[in-house]
């Protein structure tokens, strides 16, 4: 089995050293580079084409969210895990919109970091339980404040199936194969899901699924 090639991007040397020591103990992981700022992470990602970038948000020269956007624009096959001290929902949403597949807090368990890297390397999404809980609680508060009802009940059984698969990181083609339906049917259902839920993008759909506890 091929080793997962990882780029570490954090402006704190101690953090990078700790991550490298942890990851290089794993038989299926190899650290191929380290970046101390956002701009350097973009350059190294272009040179090394890592499978996964573990990215801090607050870095000099270019923040991690912008660096993520640029890395994925150049190489969509790379997967990004944000490792941040920020618990605010806005950072999670901005990270997902930039294309990050995972979001971890810096006080996460070592096992969560390892699981996150393995999960996003397969193209799937990963958020820690703590981040998921923060998003769920915030969502409930928003709904109560606005006096709104959840639109989830408007979805058909098939739409709920597709919502879960898309939120888990499955492509339309993969969802079509799993459900034994046509690609066009999946695309139509996905459009209806976004319309019914008042969402505008797949990152927002993933965030919705986390808030609802559909995925974790």
HUVENJO-V36645 format. One record per residue. N is the residue number from 1. RES is the residue in one small letter. PSI is psi in whole degrees, -180 to 180 (* if undefined). D_FIRST is the distance of its C-alpha to the first C-alpha in Angstrom with 2 decimals. Layout:
N:RES:PSI:D_FIRST
N:RES:PSI:D_FIRST
This chain:
1:x:133:0.00
2:x:144:3.82
3:x:144:6.49
4:x:120:9.23
5:x:124:12.22
6:x:136:15.38
7:x:129:19.07
8:x:130:21.69
9:x:106:25.13
10:x:140:28.00
11:x:-2:31.41
12:x:117:31.52
13:x:-40:30.16
14:x:-41:30.11
15:x:-47:27.87
16:x:-42:25.35
17:x:-43:25.51
18:x:-42:24.97
19:x:-45:21.94
20:x:-46:20.37
21:x:-40:21.15
22:x:-48:19.64
23:x:-35:16.36
24:x:-7:15.73
25:x:-13:16.02
26:x:130:12.83
27:x:-19:9.87
28:x:18:7.58
29:x:142:10.54
30:x:127:12.56
31:x:118:16.15
32:x:-6:17.14
33:x:163:20.74
34:x:139:23.62
35:x:138:26.53
36:x:-4:29.86
37:x:168:31.27
38:x:-42:30.51
39:x:-40:31.51
40:x:-34:29.31
41:x:-37:26.27
42:x:-44:27.01
43:x:-47:27.35
44:x:-35:24.16
45:x:-37:22.15
46:x:-38:23.70
47:x:-42:22.91
48:x:-20:19.30
49:x:58:18.09
50:x:157:15.97
51:x:-38:13.81
52:x:137:16.02
53:x:125:19.49
54:x:112:21.09
55:x:128:24.70
56:x:157:28.08
57:x:-52:30.97
58:x:98:33.95
59:x:154:33.47
60:x:162:36.01
61:x:-39:36.46
62:x:129:34.43
63:x:161:33.43
64:x:-29:29.86
65:x:-45:30.71
66:x:-40:32.08
67:x:-41:29.24
68:x:-46:26.77
69:x:-43:28.95
70:x:-39:28.97
71:x:-45:25.27
72:x:-27:24.47
73:x:-36:27.40
74:x:-33:25.93
75:x:88:22.28
76:x:-17:21.96
77:x:-16:18.16
78:x:145:18.07
79:x:139:18.28
80:x:133:20.84
81:x:122:21.49
82:x:131:25.09
83:x:104:25.94
84:x:158:29.72
85:x:-10:32.86
86:x:123:34.42
87:x:-7:34.85
88:x:138:37.08
89:x:-35:36.07
90:x:-36:36.95
91:x:-39:34.15
92:x:-47:31.59
93:x:-44:33.06
94:x:-37:33.26
95:x:-44:29.64
96:x:-40:28.56
97:x:-32:30.97
98:x:-15:29.48
99:x:1:26.12
100:x:141:24.36
101:x:-20:22.03
102:x:157:22.54
103:x:120:25.51
104:x:148:25.77
105:x:153:28.89
106:x:-11:28.95
107:x:16:30.12
108:x:157:27.01
109:x:151:25.37
110:x:-38:22.46
111:x:-33:20.50
112:x:-40:21.40
113:x:-47:20.08
114:x:-44:16.61
115:x:-40:16.74
116:x:-45:18.11
117:x:-45:15.41
118:x:-38:12.64
119:x:-49:15.20
120:x:-26:16.30
121:x:-24:12.92
122:x:4:12.98
123:x:10:16.50
124:x:164:18.40
125:x:151:21.27
126:x:123:21.70
127:x:140:25.07
128:x:160:26.08
129:x:-37:28.75
130:x:-45:31.28
131:x:-43:30.84
132:x:-43:30.93
133:x:-41:34.10
134:x:-45:35.74
135:x:-40:35.21
136:x:-45:36.48
137:x:-41:39.56
138:x:-39:40.32
139:x:-45:40.09
140:x:-43:42.54
141:x:-42:44.92
142:x:-44:44.89
143:x:-42:45.64
144:x:-41:48.44
145:x:-38:49.89
146:x:-8:50.06
147:x:33:51.29
148:x:155:48.65
149:x:152:47.18
150:x:135:43.52
151:x:0:42.85
152:x:-35:39.96
153:x:-15:42.52
154:x:-17:43.22
155:x:143:39.82
156:x:169:39.60
157:x:-42:37.14
158:x:-40:35.10
159:x:-35:35.18
160:x:-38:33.95
161:x:-46:30.96
162:x:-38:30.13
163:x:-46:30.82
164:x:-45:28.21
165:x:-43:25.50
166:x:-42:26.31
167:x:-29:26.46
168:x:-6:22.98
169:x:6:21.75
170:x:143:21.80
171:x:167:23.20
172:x:-40:26.46
173:x:-43:24.87
174:x:-40:22.32
175:x:-40:25.31
176:x:-42:27.40
177:x:-46:25.01
178:x:-37:24.64
179:x:-2:28.43
180:x:45:29.36
181:x:171:31.63
182:x:157:32.08
183:x:-41:30.56
184:x:-39:34.15
185:x:-43:34.84
186:x:-45:31.93
187:x:-40:33.15
188:x:-46:36.68
189:x:-41:35.78
190:x:-41:33.86
191:x:-44:36.97
192:x:-38:39.16
193:x:-49:37.03
194:x:-41:37.35
195:x:-47:41.05
196:x:-36:41.80
197:x:-5:40.07
198:x:33:41.56
199:x:161:38.23
200:x:-4:37.54
201:x:165:33.82
202:x:-40:30.36
203:x:-39:30.05
204:x:-36:33.36
205:x:-42:32.19
206:x:-45:29.16
207:x:-42:31.62
208:x:-45:33.99
209:x:-37:31.41
210:x:-45:30.64
211:x:-37:34.37
212:x:-9:34.98
213:x:15:32.31
214:x:-40:30.62
215:x:164:27.29
216:x:*:26.64
